[in-house]
Amino acid sequence: PRGGGSLGEDSAAFSLEAQKRSSWTVFFSLLTVVLAGLYVVWIDPDQVGLGAQYVASLETTFAGHEEAVMLGLLLIFGAAHSGLAALRPKGEKVIGKRAYRVGFALVSLPLAATTVFYFINHRYAGTPLYNLQGVPGVHSLVWIISFASFLFLYPSTFNILEVAAVDEPELHLWETGVIRITRHPQMVGQLMWCFAHCLWIGNSFTIVTSLGLCAYHWFGCWHGDKRLRDKFGEDFDKLERRTSVWPFAAILDGRQEVPADYWKEWARGPYLAVVAVTLGAYLSHPLMQRAAYWLDW
């Protein structure tokens, strides 16, 4: 928790001296095992390949209409992801915080991966509406907005060891860093990402996908606030008044005070990791596309 009257926690705080080699060894070992299991059970069509069966069932249900299948994927992922998040307080009492987080990840990861791969494979499907790809400056604008969106999209990196259940998972009341700009950075990042991709891919499939993603993240604003209010009560009510959903609103109207050394709240390991991973993901786009085409979902 912060001092000086601030109610929220210091987000993205990272001390190299406080890190344990054993914790990171366990983290990367777990990551390797989970990804290997995901590949065998869900992804590889030559092994168990449940992912292909999942997509095929939706394509049958929606008679092959790509936009409908995409919305179905988003709806199922959202119901599972938010539903399990809502059940977290009760579930943790039954099986413990670490076990519940592992179960949450085992459900969310394959559903999320399927949605991403389906989007990659069908992003140019649907009805063409406009084409701005040849307009000077559009590619650069799309790249900049997409890059910036990931600084908002992944606040989970504030404590990635909790995400992997190496450290005991907790629900946090963050206030510094990106939270000063918006209390719901994932929603803002998703809006930015969708806007950028709709600029680049002007068809009905991308627009429908973006509307579905934005609607889910808008619901996530309400759901996230509810979960924080249920746990923190009056402390969250006070923090809610100090922050805003829309970017910079609380700063502009004086409810959130930005310190003179605000840049230091960004010059931290977790944010630098997001920058590195985002650049890596951009450079790996051809490999991601090749993997998606191989799956043929």
Steps between C-alpha positions, in 0.01 A plus 500: 500500500604857436561763760420869497124454484499285188268203535615292208803277458813597311452323168789344308736537796794267437815444699766275352647442843168366626475238225570136578669283241291205618173689432597582142624146443161370608326762282682406180465130578125539544477709184681231302278222634177694443591603145607145416173365636303764311675402178434127542145512633357804324708621206665212312238340272721190465477428873192570718412820313197612703535852360415390146194315627394808698526728195329245274205477738453878491533510122229235477278688744532828308500343151851624426427873541836637616363804685254285695769244584729777622229645723433151631867457587502836678179423688623162624838639601337795677251283686775264617754770582267739683290221646801338664620841618162560664515159671855557620422592866292187548728275297811608691336405827437149369826412321739784593628805314778332305291204384218728392738721299642192325150381410408847380804506270437150365152607390584850375820427306363257239187709445708816456750330268220366282343843470832659401583234239150516354530877463838468325365246252176686421602865538446565128168316489161669491391790282765753386392850606802726447876479441735752659816289477636704212445836668833661602560491875226247581741211557713708739191622685368145535838382631527780757146455632537121514830527686362749751191285556709222655627735771135515609392145416719306740487632859516131604877537463495703822568166670542220250602253772148533641353447153680166486410421865867482599421774750162477668251685275330808642249755376677836499389859533752667268525878466837607357650474152245445225218493757540876552400539134213248505368259759428253219811490280402173333181657367689803370771283346239284329325805355834622365588160354159464335511852356844436352402168346176638360706772332720238338240231421180660376258211487194376684684218679753730667235755594270235650794349688598843633146579610486168685834559670411855601161393635661229711762738641233759572317234701835428664511857634179445693595148605849599611370789708241274661762244600724770648209659686395162639850443640620846599172680574547863599867500400398424142227766510763757595741378234222503242453871567875558451517317166300482178391251238566734207867589452628813675152605622594485870828682432336778300232570760747488790386177669831326426827677569793402279836530680791691347697177463209309342731359233664288770171311542541385138876436499456163668570139416142388424436785254838442335408133468175598324700715255739212427221243457298737280794562270570126495138426413511751214816345358345155546185582301608282203555203735163556670328514163678184383392317817140615455495392135641160599213450745246600233239595760 
